[in-house]
Each structure stands twice: as C-alpha cells, then as structure tokens.
C-alpha cells in the first residue's frame, strides 16, 4: 500500500536460452558431400557442424575441413569418430588409432567433443578394454569423449546384441555421454529415463526422431514418437552447455531444395524448444 494505492506486480514469461549450440551433422546431407554440409549449415544459420568421418575423403582431411570452416565461417564443434561398419578401414583398422586421430582432428579444428560408439562384440580386445581405455584417453586431453547409446539389432523376431560392453551405455562408467533419440526409438527404450541416468555427464545430443522401427530412422524431429521437444525444454531449464546436433536422414529427398527444407525445419524445431519459458517478476 503506497499513498492509499495498492501496487500489483504482473508476472510475465521470461525466456531463457541455454548456451548450447545447434550444429548440423554432415551425415544429414548424405549422399551429398561433407563440403555441401558446410554450405547448407552456413546458409540456414546453424551454429556449426559435427563432422562424420566416413568414406568421403574430405571428412578425413583436417586441412580440407579447416578450409571449409574458414570459408563458410562455420566452426567444427564435434568430430564423430569412424565407428560404422562402412568405415572399418577409415583412419586405420585399429580402433584405438581411429580414436587417437579423431582426438587430434578435434584438437586441431577447435572442436570440443569426439563422439564414439561402443565397440562391436566381435572386436573382443577393443571391447574388453573400452571403458578403461576411454577414461585413459579422456585424461590426456580437454576434448570430451562422449560415448553414444546404440540399440539391439533385430531380424524378424530375433534380437542380436551387436555392441559390447552394452548398447545401453548408461550401464557402464563413462565421463561423458551422447544421447541419440533415433537410437532410443530403435532400442524401444525411454529416452528421458536414459537422460536421467546420464545426469550431468550428458555432454552431447544427437537430435532426431523415430517410431520404434527395427531400422534406425533418424527422422526430422517432430515426425516420430520420441520426446524431442520435452528433451530440448529440459536442456533449456537445466542450463545444458553441450551441443545439440541435428542428425537426420535426408537420403530420400527428391531434390536439394527438399533436403534443405527438412534441415531448415529441424533447425527451427530445435531453436523453438531449446528456449524455455518460465514465469518471473520483471526486474527480479
């Protein structure tokens, strides 16, 4: 009460945007090239790229990547180590050499994160020492080795456990994690519970959607059944400081324009839900 008048304060929504940057995975433009990914990321306004190291020679060439980054003014925020079946001979057949080269690439390009999959079960020596080996490598650098959740392989009614120590990386002790929502869909596991188990060790996000198919779908976020919006809102309210990487499948796009429209939609979705609204008193 002031001078016989009652002052009332109206609360208004306050938008809080975390420090997380939104990057485009170069895998999102496949079968187009790594160079095309930099061009599209710049044109659409992504904050950077995650380089998927695969059979494209440019993805393996640090100086070529540096030139693309400088030319388009798009930083390399993360490097995805060559862990796929099709990259078994990229950067050596020795999986530890692959990770050493991925770390060196990240350091030279100024990226903060190396994304790595758990080993295939038939990589017996590698899988036996994987958890301890990742800790040793993490102790040697400021680059984060963020181990990514995978999924069981399925054929008809049979389930094959293809990864060791486990496709669910929260069952093992790692310093940093990557969560991939297309992989949680394929695994038919609860994505938000997995994120809860990762806790503050969640350092990196692969944003995509899925419907629980046997195939790893990597749909544009919002087109499947995964809690993409809920996860982004949670990251916003928790002050997540890692990177959110759009990693979607556009290989069925009928044209370059259709591919770019999908990637623009994915970016808009991510930015929309990565801004959280809370209620507070202005000036408080």
C-alpha positions in Angstrom: 0.0 0.0 0.0 1.5 3.4 -1.0 -0.4 6.7 -0.6 -3.6 4.8 -0.4 -2.9 2.9 -3.6 -2.2 -0.8 -4.0 0.7 -1.7 -6.2 0.4 -5.0 -8.1 3.1 -6.9 -9.9 2.1 -8.8 -13.0 4.3 -11.7 -13.8 5.4 -12.2 -17.4 7.1 -15.1 -19.1 10.8 -14.9 -19.2 12.5 -16.8 -22.0 15.8 -18.5 -21.0 18.0 -19.8 -23.8 20.9 -22.1 -22.8 24.4 -21.7 -24.1 24.0 -24.9 -26.1 24.9 -24.5 -29.8 22.9 -26.2 -32.6 25.1 -28.0 -35.1 24.4 -29.9 -38.3 25.8 -33.3 -38.7 27.5 -33.7 -42.0 25.8 -37.1 -42.1 22.5 -35.3 -42.5 23.2 -34.4 -46.1 24.1 -37.9 -47.3 24.5 -38.9 -50.1 25.8 -35.3 -50.7 29.3 -34.4 -49.6 30.9 -33.1 -46.5 31.5 -29.8 -48.3 27.8 -29.5 -49.1 27.0 -29.8 -45.3 29.2 -26.8 -44.5 27.5 -24.8 -47.3 24.0 -25.7 -46.1 24.9 -25.1 -42.4 26.1 -21.6 -43.3 23.1 -20.8 -45.4 20.5 -21.9 -42.9 22.2 -20.4 -39.8 23.4 -23.4 -37.9 26.0 -22.6 -35.2 28.4 -25.2 -36.5 28.9 -28.7 -37.8 29.7 -32.1 -36.5 31.9 -33.9 -38.9 31.0 -37.5 -39.5 34.3 -39.1 -40.5 33.4 -41.7 -43.2 34.4 -42.6 -46.8 34.3 -39.1 -48.2 38.0 -38.1 -48.4 37.2 -34.5 -47.3 35.8 -35.8 -44.0 39.2 -37.4 -43.3 41.3 -34.4 -44.3 41.9 -32.0 -41.4 43.3 -29.2 -43.7 40.4 -29.5 -46.1 37.9 -29.3 -43.2 39.7 -26.2 -41.8 39.5 -24.5 -45.2 35.8 -25.3 -45.4 35.2 -24.0 -41.9 37.1 -20.8 -42.6 35.5 -20.2 -46.0 31.9 -20.6 -44.7 32.6 -19.2 -41.2 31.1 -22.3 -39.7 33.1 -23.9 -36.8 33.6 -27.6 -36.4 32.0 -28.2 -33.0 32.4 -32.0 -32.8 34.1 -34.9 -34.7 32.3 -38.3 -35.0 34.9 -41.0 -35.0 34.7 -43.6 -37.8 32.8 -46.3 -35.9 30.4 -47.6 -38.6 30.5 -50.8 -40.5 31.3 -48.9 -43.7 34.2 -47.1 -42.0 36.1 -50.2 -40.7 39.1 -49.2 -42.8 38.9 -45.4 -42.4 41.9 -44.0 -40.4 43.3 -47.5 -39.8 41.8 -50.8 -38.9 42.9 -50.4 -35.3 40.0 -48.8 -33.4 42.3 -47.1 -30.9 44.2 -45.4 -33.7 40.9 -44.2 -35.1 40.1 -42.5 -31.7 43.6 -41.0 -31.5 43.2 -39.5 -34.9 39.7 -38.3 -34.1 41.0 -36.6 -31.0 43.9 -35.0 -33.0 41.4 -33.7 -35.5 39.2 -32.2 -32.8 42.1 -30.5 -31.2 43.4 -29.0 -34.5 39.9 -27.9 -35.6 38.9 -26.5 -32.2 36.1 -29.0 -31.6 35.2 -29.8 -28.1 33.8 -33.3 -28.5 34.6 -36.6 -30.1 31.5 -38.9 -30.5 32.3 -42.6 -30.2 30.1 -45.7 -30.4 30.7 -48.7 -28.1 32.6 -51.5 -29.9 31.0 -54.3 -31.9 31.0 -57.5 -30.0 33.4 -59.2 -32.4 36.0 -56.5 -31.6 36.9 -58.6 -28.5 40.2 -57.0 -27.4 38.9 -53.5 -28.0 35.6 -54.1 -26.2 37.4 -55.7 -23.1 39.5 -52.5 -22.6 37.0 -50.0 -23.9 35.7 -48.4 -20.7 39.2 -48.1 -19.1 40.7 -47.0 -22.5 38.2 -44.2 -23.0 39.0 -42.9 -19.5 42.7 -43.0 -20.3 42.2 -41.1 -23.5 39.9 -38.6 -21.8 42.6 -37.9 -19.2 45.0 -36.9 -22.0 43.0 -34.1 -23.5 40.4 -31.3 -22.9 38.3 -32.9 -25.7 35.3 -34.8 -24.4 34.9 -38.4 -25.5 31.1 -38.7 -25.4 30.0 -42.3 -25.8 26.8 -42.7 -27.7 23.8 -45.0 -26.8 23.1 -47.6 -29.5 20.4 -50.3 -29.8 19.9 -54.1 -30.3 19.8 -55.3 -33.9 16.6 -57.1 -34.8 15.8 -59.6 -37.5 12.2 -60.7 -37.6 11.5 -61.8 -34.0 15.2 -62.3 -33.1 17.2 -59.7 -31.2 21.0 -59.6 -31.7 23.3 -57.8 -29.2 25.8 -56.3 -31.5 27.6 -54.0 -29.2 29.8 -54.5 -26.1 30.1 -53.9 -23.3 26.5 -52.8 -23.9 24.3 -50.8 -26.3 22.9 -49.0 -23.3 26.0 -47.0 -22.4 24.5 -46.0 -19.0 25.2 -49.5 -17.8 28.9 -48.6 -17.8 31.0 -45.8 -16.3 32.0 -43.1 -18.8 32.9 -39.5 -18.1 30.7 -38.1 -20.9 27.7 -39.4 -22.9 25.9 -38.6 -26.2 22.2 -39.4 -26.3 20.7 -40.2 -29.7 16.9 -40.1 -29.9 16.7 -42.1 -33.1 18.7 -44.8 -31.3 16.4 -44.7 -28.2 13.5 -45.2 -30.6 15.1 -48.2 -32.3 16.0 -49.7 -28.9 12.4 -49.1 -27.7 13.7 -47.6 -24.5 12.6 -44.5 -22.6 14.7 -41.6 -23.8 14.0 -39.3 -20.8 14.8 -42.0 -18.3 18.1 -42.6 -20.1 18.9 -38.9 -19.9 18.1 -39.0 -16.2 20.6 -41.9 -15.8 23.2 -39.9 -17.7 22.7 -36.9 -15.4 25.3 -34.2 -15.6 27.5 -36.5 -17.7 25.3 -35.8 -20.7 27.6 -33.7 -22.9 26.2 -34.1 -26.4 22.8 -34.7 -28.1 22.0 -36.2 -31.5 18.6 -34.8 -32.2 16.4 -37.0 -34.5 13.1 -38.8 -34.2 11.9 -42.3 -34.7 8.8 -44.5 -34.4 10.4 -47.7 -32.9 11.1 -49.4 -36.2 13.7 -52.1 -36.4 15.6 -49.6 -38.6 17.5 -46.6 -37.3 15.2 -44.0 -38.8 16.7 -40.6 -38.0 13.5 -38.7 -38.8 13.2 -34.9 -38.7 12.4 -34.1 -35.0 8.6 -33.9 -34.5 7.8 -36.5 -37.2 8.1 -39.5 -34.9 7.2 -40.6 -31.4 10.3 -39.6 -29.4 10.2 -36.8 -26.8 12.3 -34.4 -28.8 10.5 -31.3 -27.6 10.5 -32.4 -24.0 14.2 -33.2 -24.0 15.0 -29.8 -25.5 12.9 -28.0 -22.9 14.6 -30.0 -20.2 18.0 -29.0 -21.6 16.9 -25.3 -21.6 15.8 -25.3 -18.0 18.8 -27.2 -16.8 21.3 -24.8 -18.4 22.8 -27.5 -20.7 26.1 -26.3 -22.1 26.9 -29.0 -24.6 26.0 -29.2 -28.3 22.7 -30.2 -29.9 23.4 -31.8 -33.2 20.7 -32.3 -35.9 21.4 -35.8 -37.3 18.6 -36.7 -39.6 18.2 -38.9 -42.7 17.5 -37.0 -45.9 18.7 -39.6 -48.4 15.2 -40.0 -49.8 14.8 -36.3 -50.5 13.7 -35.8 -54.1 15.7 -32.7 -54.6 18.3 -30.4 -53.0 15.5 -28.0 -52.1 13.6 -30.7 -50.3 16.6 -31.7 -48.3 17.3 -28.1 -47.4 13.7 -27.6 -46.3 13.9 -30.6 -44.0 17.1 -29.3 -42.4 15.6 -25.8 -42.0 12.6 -27.4 -40.3 14.8 -29.4 -38.0 16.7 -26.2 -37.0 13.6 -24.2 -36.4 12.1 -27.0 -34.2 15.4 -27.2 -32.2 15.6 -23.5 -31.6 11.9 -23.2 -30.7 12.0 -25.9 -27.9 15.6 -25.1 -26.7 14.2 -21.7 -25.4 12.4 -22.3 -22.1 9.6 -20.1 -20.8 9.4 -19.6 -17.1 7.4 -17.0 -15.1 9.1 -14.4 -13.0 8.7 -10.8 -11.8 10.3 -8.4 -14.2 13.5 -6.9 -12.8 13.7 -9.6 -10.1 
